Amino acid sequence: MIENLIVFSALGFAAIFFLAWLLSPRLRMWLEKPKHRFQADVQDYEQMLKRGGRR
């Protein structure tokens, strides 16, 4: 009984979050900002290595 409540609550929260992500471009940008920041840092690091620099 409690297991069903937990599972359906988790599914409900996941569905609500997915709809919010789908319908809100600002939320998507906010959530994906760390990914883009990390990608930029990796590119900067690789360019630094190509120039012969070290950290």
PDB file of N, CA, C and O in Angstrom:
ATOM      1  N   MET A   1       0.825  -1.190   0.000  1.00  0.00           N
ATOM      2  CA  MET A   1       0.000   0.000   0.000  1.00  0.00           C
ATOM      3  C   MET A   1       0.873   1.260   0.000  1.00  0.00           C
ATOM      4  O   MET A   1       0.713   2.131  -0.855  1.00  0.00           O
ATOM      5  N   ILE A   2       1.794   1.350   0.961  1.00  0.00           N
ATOM      6  CA  ILE A   2       2.653   2.521   1.029  1.00  0.00           C
ATOM      7  C   ILE A   2       3.597   2.565  -0.171  1.00  0.00           C
ATOM      8  O   ILE A   2       3.986   3.636  -0.639  1.00  0.00           O
ATOM      9  N   GLU A   3       3.959   1.361  -0.660  1.00  0.00           N
ATOM     10  CA  GLU A   3       4.836   1.309  -1.833  1.00  0.00           C
ATOM     11  C   GLU A   3       4.163   1.956  -3.036  1.00  0.00           C
ATOM     12  O   GLU A   3       4.797   2.694  -3.790  1.00  0.00           O
ATOM     13  N   ASN A   4       2.890   1.678  -3.210  1.00  0.00           N
ATOM     14  CA  ASN A   4       2.140   2.266  -4.319  1.00  0.00           C
ATOM     15  C   ASN A   4       2.074   3.785  -4.191  1.00  0.00           C
ATOM     16  O   ASN A   4       2.199   4.499  -5.185  1.00  0.00           O
ATOM     17  N   LEU A   5       1.880   4.272  -2.985  1.00  0.00           N
ATOM     18  CA  LEU A   5       1.835   5.713  -2.757  1.00  0.00           C
ATOM     19  C   LEU A   5       3.167   6.362  -3.134  1.00  0.00           C
ATOM     20  O   LEU A   5       3.199   7.411  -3.779  1.00  0.00           O
ATOM     21  N   ILE A   6       4.255   5.729  -2.727  1.00  0.00           N
ATOM     22  CA  ILE A   6       5.584   6.267  -3.036  1.00  0.00           C
ATOM     23  C   ILE A   6       5.822   6.277  -4.544  1.00  0.00           C
ATOM     24  O   ILE A   6       6.278   7.278  -5.097  1.00  0.00           O
ATOM     25  N   VAL A   7       5.518   5.178  -5.198  1.00  0.00           N
ATOM     26  CA  VAL A   7       5.740   5.070  -6.648  1.00  0.00           C
ATOM     27  C   VAL A   7       4.885   6.078  -7.402  1.00  0.00           C
ATOM     28  O   VAL A   7       5.391   6.777  -8.280  1.00  0.00           O
ATOM     29  N   PHE A   8       3.610   6.165  -7.078  1.00  0.00           N
ATOM     30  CA  PHE A   8       2.734   7.081  -7.806  1.00  0.00           C
ATOM     31  C   PHE A   8       3.053   8.547  -7.495  1.00  0.00           C
ATOM     32  O   PHE A   8       2.891   9.415  -8.352  1.00  0.00           O
ATOM     33  N   SER A   9       3.498   8.815  -6.289  1.00  0.00           N
ATOM     34  CA  SER A   9       3.921  10.184  -5.968  1.00  0.00           C
ATOM     35  C   SER A   9       5.153  10.562  -6.785  1.00  0.00           C
ATOM     36  O   SER A   9       5.237  11.665  -7.324  1.00  0.00           O
ATOM     37  N   ALA A  10       6.101   9.643  -6.870  1.00  0.00           N
ATOM     38  CA  ALA A  10       7.312   9.908  -7.650  1.00  0.00           C
ATOM     39  C   ALA A  10       6.964  10.108  -9.121  1.00  0.00           C
ATOM     40  O   ALA A  10       7.503  11.006  -9.767  1.00  0.00           O
ATOM     41  N   LEU A  11       6.079   9.290  -9.648  1.00  0.00           N
ATOM     42  CA  LEU A  11       5.658   9.446 -11.049  1.00  0.00           C
ATOM     43  C   LEU A  11       4.943  10.781 -11.258  1.00  0.00           C
ATOM     44  O   LEU A  11       5.150  11.452 -12.269  1.00  0.00           O
ATOM     45  N   GLY A  12       4.113  11.154 -10.308  1.00  0.00           N
ATOM     46  CA  GLY A  12       3.411  12.438 -10.399  1.00  0.00           C
ATOM     47  C   GLY A  12       4.372  13.615 -10.386  1.00  0.00           C
ATOM     48  O   GLY A  12       4.246  14.533 -11.196  1.00  0.00           O
ATOM     49  N   PHE A  13       5.338  13.591  -9.461  1.00  0.00           N
ATOM     50  CA  PHE A  13       6.337  14.664  -9.413  1.00  0.00           C
ATOM     51  C   PHE A  13       7.160  14.708 -10.690  1.00  0.00           C
ATOM     52  O   PHE A  13       7.468  15.787 -11.195  1.00  0.00           O
ATOM     53  N   ALA A  14       7.517  13.541 -11.213  1.00  0.00           N
ATOM     54  CA  ALA A  14       8.295  13.492 -12.456  1.00  0.00           C
ATOM     55  C   ALA A  14       7.489  14.077 -13.613  1.00  0.00           C
ATOM     56  O   ALA A  14       8.033  14.815 -14.435  1.00  0.00           O
ATOM     57  N   ALA A  15       6.208  13.757 -13.681  1.00  0.00           N
ATOM     58  CA  ALA A  15       5.362  14.287 -14.753  1.00  0.00           C
ATOM     59  C   ALA A  15       5.211  15.807 -14.632  1.00  0.00           C
ATOM     60  O   ALA A  15       5.268  16.517 -15.636  1.00  0.00           O
ATOM     61  N   ILE A  16       5.022  16.299 -13.426  1.00  0.00           N
ATOM     62  CA  ILE A  16       4.896  17.746 -13.215  1.00  0.00           C
ATOM     63  C   ILE A  16       6.194  18.449 -13.590  1.00  0.00           C
ATOM     64  O   ILE A  16       6.172  19.487 -14.252  1.00  0.00           O
ATOM     65  N   PHE A  17       7.315  17.891 -13.173  1.00  0.00           N
ATOM     66  CA  PHE A  17       8.604  18.489 -13.496  1.00  0.00           C
ATOM     67  C   PHE A  17       8.836  18.484 -15.008  1.00  0.00           C
ATOM     68  O   PHE A  17       9.313  19.470 -15.569  1.00  0.00           O
ATOM     69  N   PHE A  18       8.497  17.372 -15.664  1.00  0.00           N
ATOM     70  CA  PHE A  18       8.683  17.286 -17.102  1.00  0.00           C
ATOM     71  C   PHE A  18       7.830  18.326 -17.827  1.00  0.00           C
ATOM     72  O   PHE A  18       8.307  18.973 -18.760  1.00  0.00           O
ATOM     73  N   LEU A  19       6.598  18.489 -17.418  1.00  0.00           N
ATOM     74  CA  LEU A  19       5.732  19.493 -18.044  1.00  0.00           C
ATOM     75  C   LEU A  19       6.260  20.907 -17.814  1.00  0.00           C
ATOM     76  O   LEU A  19       6.227  21.747 -18.714  1.00  0.00           O
ATOM     77  N   ALA A  20       6.744  21.159 -16.605  1.00  0.00           N
ATOM     78  CA  ALA A  20       7.312  22.484 -16.328  1.00  0.00           C
ATOM     79  C   ALA A  20       8.541  22.719 -17.192  1.00  0.00           C
ATOM     80  O   ALA A  20       8.725  23.810 -17.731  1.00  0.00           O
ATOM     81  N   TRP A  21       9.382  21.701 -17.324  1.00  0.00           N
ATOM     82  CA  TRP A  21      10.580  21.814 -18.158  1.00  0.00           C
ATOM     83  C   TRP A  21      10.189  22.034 -19.621  1.00  0.00           C
ATOM     84  O   TRP A  21      10.814  22.832 -20.321  1.00  0.00           O
ATOM     85  N   LEU A  22       9.176  21.338 -20.072  1.00  0.00           N
ATOM     86  CA  LEU A  22       8.742  21.420 -21.466  1.00  0.00           C
ATOM     87  C   LEU A  22       8.133  22.778 -21.785  1.00  0.00           C
ATOM     88  O   LEU A  22       8.343  23.309 -22.876  1.00  0.00           O
ATOM     89  N   LEU A  23       7.382  23.346 -20.846  1.00  0.00           N
ATOM     90  CA  LEU A  23       6.631  24.565 -21.108  1.00  0.00           C
ATOM     91  C   LEU A  23       7.355  25.857 -20.718  1.00  0.00           C
ATOM     92  O   LEU A  23       6.903  26.945 -21.074  1.00  0.00           O
ATOM     93  N   SER A  24       8.461  25.752 -19.999  1.00  0.00           N
ATOM     94  CA  SER A  24       9.129  26.955 -19.509  1.00  0.00           C
ATOM     95  C   SER A  24      10.564  27.049 -20.040  1.00  0.00           C
ATOM     96  O   SER A  24      11.454  26.362 -19.538  1.00  0.00           O
ATOM     97  N   PRO A  25      10.792  27.886 -21.043  1.00  0.00           N
ATOM     98  CA  PRO A  25      12.154  28.052 -21.558  1.00  0.00           C
ATOM     99  C   PRO A  25      13.114  28.606 -20.494  1.00  0.00           C
ATOM    100  O   PRO A  25      14.290  28.243 -20.487  1.00  0.00           O
ATOM    101  N   ARG A  26      12.638  29.468 -19.607  1.00  0.00           N
ATOM    102  CA  ARG A  26      13.516  30.004 -18.552  1.00  0.00           C
ATOM    103  C   ARG A  26      13.984  28.900 -17.614  1.00  0.00           C
ATOM    104  O   ARG A  26      15.144  28.885 -17.204  1.00  0.00           O
ATOM    105  N   LEU A  27      13.093  27.979 -17.271  1.00  0.00           N
ATOM    106  CA  LEU A  27      13.470  26.855 -16.410  1.00  0.00           C
ATOM    107  C   LEU A  27      14.505  25.982 -17.110  1.00  0.00           C
ATOM    108  O   LEU A  27      15.479  25.552 -16.493  1.00  0.00           O
ATOM    109  N   ARG A  28      14.292  25.721 -18.397  1.00  0.00           N
ATOM    110  CA  ARG A  28      15.261  24.915 -19.156  1.00  0.00           C
ATOM    111  C   ARG A  28      16.628  25.574 -19.168  1.00  0.00           C
ATOM    112  O   ARG A  28      17.639  24.905 -18.952  1.00  0.00           O
ATOM    113  N   MET A  29      16.675  26.883 -19.418  1.00  0.00           N
ATOM    114  CA  MET A  29      17.953  27.593 -19.442  1.00  0.00           C
ATOM    115  C   MET A  29      18.632  27.514 -18.081  1.00  0.00           C
ATOM    116  O   MET A  29      19.839  27.283 -18.003  1.00  0.00           O
ATOM    117  N   TRP A  30      17.871  27.704 -17.013  1.00  0.00           N
ATOM    118  CA  TRP A  30      18.435  27.673 -15.673  1.00  0.00           C
ATOM    119  C   TRP A  30      18.990  26.291 -15.339  1.00  0.00           C
ATOM    120  O   TRP A  30      20.060  26.174 -14.742  1.00  0.00           O
ATOM    121  N   LEU A  31      18.253  25.239 -15.731  1.00  0.00           N
ATOM    122  CA  LEU A  31      18.692  23.881 -15.429  1.00  0.00           C
ATOM    123  C   LEU A  31      19.898  23.458 -16.263  1.00  0.00           C
ATOM    124  O   LEU A  31      20.725  22.674 -15.797  1.00  0.00           O
ATOM    125  N   GLU A  32      20.007  23.965 -17.484  1.00  0.00           N
ATOM    126  CA  GLU A  32      21.084  23.548 -18.371  1.00  0.00           C
ATOM    127  C   GLU A  32      22.309  24.456 -18.282  1.00  0.00           C
ATOM    128  O   GLU A  32      23.324  24.179 -18.921  1.00  0.00           O
ATOM    129  N   LYS A  33      22.233  25.522 -17.508  1.00  0.00           N
ATOM    130  CA  LYS A  33      23.365  26.441 -17.379  1.00  0.00           C
ATOM    131  C   LYS A  33      24.639  25.754 -16.879  1.00  0.00           C
ATOM    132  O   LYS A  33      25.707  26.014 -17.433  1.00  0.00           O
ATOM    133  N   PRO A  34      24.578  24.882 -15.850  1.00  0.00           N
ATOM    134  CA  PRO A  34      25.819  24.223 -15.407  1.00  0.00           C
ATOM    135  C   PRO A  34      26.466  23.376 -16.506  1.00  0.00           C
ATOM    136  O   PRO A  34      27.692  23.299 -16.589  1.00  0.00           O
ATOM    137  N   LYS A  35      25.646  22.744 -17.344  1.00  0.00           N
ATOM    138  CA  LYS A  35      26.189  21.941 -18.437  1.00  0.00           C
ATOM    139  C   LYS A  35      26.961  22.821 -19.412  1.00  0.00           C
ATOM    140  O   LYS A  35      28.061  22.465 -19.835  1.00  0.00           O
ATOM    141  N   HIS A  36      26.397  23.953 -19.764  1.00  0.00           N
ATOM    142  CA  HIS A  36      27.062  24.843 -20.712  1.00  0.00           C
ATOM    143  C   HIS A  36      28.318  25.459 -20.096  1.00  0.00           C
ATOM    144  O   HIS A  36      29.323  25.642 -20.783  1.00  0.00           O
ATOM    145  N   ARG A  37      28.261  25.775 -18.816  1.00  0.00           N
ATOM    146  CA  ARG A  37      29.436  26.321 -18.134  1.00  0.00           C
ATOM    147  C   ARG A  37      30.564  25.285 -18.108  1.00  0.00           C
ATOM    148  O   ARG A  37      31.727  25.620 -18.335  1.00  0.00           O
ATOM    149  N   PHE A  38      30.217  24.038 -17.834  1.00  0.00           N
ATOM    150  CA  PHE A  38      31.216  22.967 -17.810  1.00  0.00           C
ATOM    151  C   PHE A  38      31.821  22.763 -19.191  1.00  0.00           C
ATOM    152  O   PHE A  38      33.035  22.602 -19.318  1.00  0.00           O
ATOM    153  N   GLN A  39      30.986  22.769 -20.229  1.00  0.00           N
ATOM    154  CA  GLN A  39      31.499  22.601 -21.590  1.00  0.00           C
ATOM    155  C   GLN A  39      32.449  23.735 -21.962  1.00  0.00           C
ATOM    156  O   GLN A  39      33.474  23.497 -22.600  1.00  0.00           O
ATOM    157  N   ALA A  40      32.124  24.945 -21.576  1.00  0.00           N
ATOM    158  CA  ALA A  40      33.007  26.082 -21.856  1.00  0.00           C
ATOM    159  C   ALA A  40      34.323  25.934 -21.103  1.00  0.00           C
ATOM    160  O   ALA A  40      35.384  26.232 -21.651  1.00  0.00           O
ATOM    161  N   ASP A  41      34.269  25.479 -19.854  1.00  0.00           N
ATOM    162  CA  ASP A  41      35.494  25.275 -19.081  1.00  0.00           C
ATOM    163  C   ASP A  41      36.373  24.201 -19.708  1.00  0.00           C
ATOM    164  O   ASP A  41      37.594  24.350 -19.754  1.00  0.00           O
ATOM    165  N   VAL A  42      35.766  23.124 -20.190  1.00  0.00           N
ATOM    166  CA  VAL A  42      36.533  22.063 -20.839  1.00  0.00           C
ATOM    167  C   VAL A  42      37.189  22.592 -22.114  1.00  0.00           C
ATOM    168  O   VAL A  42      38.352  22.289 -22.379  1.00  0.00           O
ATOM    169  N   GLN A  43      36.468  23.366 -22.895  1.00  0.00           N
ATOM    170  CA  GLN A  43      37.052  23.933 -24.112  1.00  0.00           C
ATOM    171  C   GLN A  43      38.202  24.872 -23.781  1.00  0.00           C
ATOM    172  O   GLN A  43      39.234  24.841 -24.452  1.00  0.00           O
ATOM    173  N   ASP A  44      38.042  25.704 -22.761  1.00  0.00           N
ATOM    174  CA  ASP A  44      39.121  26.596 -22.343  1.00  0.00           C
ATOM    175  C   ASP A  44      40.347  25.798 -21.910  1.00  0.00           C
ATOM    176  O   ASP A  44      41.477  26.151 -22.247  1.00  0.00           O
ATOM    177  N   TYR A  45      40.116  24.721 -21.160  1.00  0.00           N
ATOM    178  CA  TYR A  45      41.215  23.890 -20.688  1.00  0.00           C
ATOM    179  C   TYR A  45      41.948  23.229 -21.861  1.00  0.00           C
ATOM    180  O   TYR A  45      43.178  23.193 -21.891  1.00  0.00           O
ATOM    181  N   GLU A  46      41.182  22.709 -22.822  1.00  0.00           N
ATOM    182  CA  GLU A  46      41.806  22.071 -23.980  1.00  0.00           C
ATOM    183  C   GLU A  46      42.596  23.067 -24.816  1.00  0.00           C
ATOM    184  O   GLU A  46      43.663  22.733 -25.331  1.00  0.00           O
ATOM    185  N   GLN A  47      42.085  24.285 -24.956  1.00  0.00           N
ATOM    186  CA  GLN A  47      42.830  25.312 -25.696  1.00  0.00           C
ATOM    187  C   GLN A  47      44.110  25.687 -24.964  1.00  0.00           C
ATOM    188  O   GLN A  47      45.141  25.927 -25.593  1.00  0.00           O
ATOM    189  N   MET A  48      44.046  25.736 -23.647  1.00  0.00           N
ATOM    190  CA  MET A  48      45.233  26.052 -22.868  1.00  0.00           C
ATOM    191  C   MET A  48      46.294  24.956 -23.040  1.00  0.00           C
ATOM    192  O   MET A  48      47.485  25.248 -23.154  1.00  0.00           O
ATOM    193  N   LEU A  49      45.848  23.697 -23.056  1.00  0.00           N
ATOM    194  CA  LEU A  49      46.799  22.604 -23.244  1.00  0.00           C
ATOM    195  C   LEU A  49      47.436  22.647 -24.633  1.00  0.00           C
ATOM    196  O   LEU A  49      48.618  22.340 -24.786  1.00  0.00           O
ATOM    197  N   LYS A  50      46.660  23.025 -25.635  1.00  0.00           N
ATOM    198  CA  LYS A  50      47.202  23.128 -26.995  1.00  0.00           C
ATOM    199  C   LYS A  50      48.268  24.205 -27.089  1.00  0.00           C
ATOM    200  O   LYS A  50      49.219  24.082 -27.860  1.00  0.00           O
ATOM    201  N   ARG A  51      48.106  25.269 -26.297  1.00  0.00           N
ATOM    202  CA  ARG A  51      49.095  26.370 -26.303  1.00  0.00           C
ATOM    203  C   ARG A  51      50.309  26.023 -25.457  1.00  0.00           C
ATOM    204  O   ARG A  51      51.283  26.776 -25.445  1.00  0.00           O
ATOM    205  N   GLY A  52      50.272  24.894 -24.746  1.00  0.00           N
ATOM    206  CA  GLY A  52      51.405  24.471 -23.963  1.00  0.00           C
ATOM    207  C   GLY A  52      51.361  24.912 -22.520  1.00  0.00           C
ATOM    208  O   GLY A  52      52.355  24.788 -21.806  1.00  0.00           O
ATOM    209  N   GLY A  53      50.255  25.411 -22.086  1.00  0.00           N
ATOM    210  CA  GLY A  53      50.136  25.877 -20.704  1.00  0.00           C
ATOM    211  C   GLY A  53      49.834  24.735 -19.753  1.00  0.00           C
ATOM    212  O   GLY A  53      49.449  23.639 -20.161  1.00  0.00           O
ATOM    213  N   ARG A  54      50.019  25.024 -18.478  1.00  0.00           N
ATOM    214  CA  ARG A  54      49.684  24.055 -17.443  1.00  0.00           C
ATOM    215  C   ARG A  54      48.840  24.741 -16.382  1.00  0.00           C
ATOM    216  O   ARG A  54      48.879  25.962 -16.228  1.00  0.00           O
ATOM    217  N   ARG A  55      48.086  23.946 -15.662  1.00  0.00           N
ATOM    218  CA  ARG A  55      47.295  24.486 -14.560  1.00  0.00           C
ATOM    219  C   ARG A  55      48.005  24.350 -13.278  1.00  0.00           C
ATOM    220  O   ARG A  55      47.484  24.754 -12.239  1.00  0.00           O
TER     221      ARG A  55
END
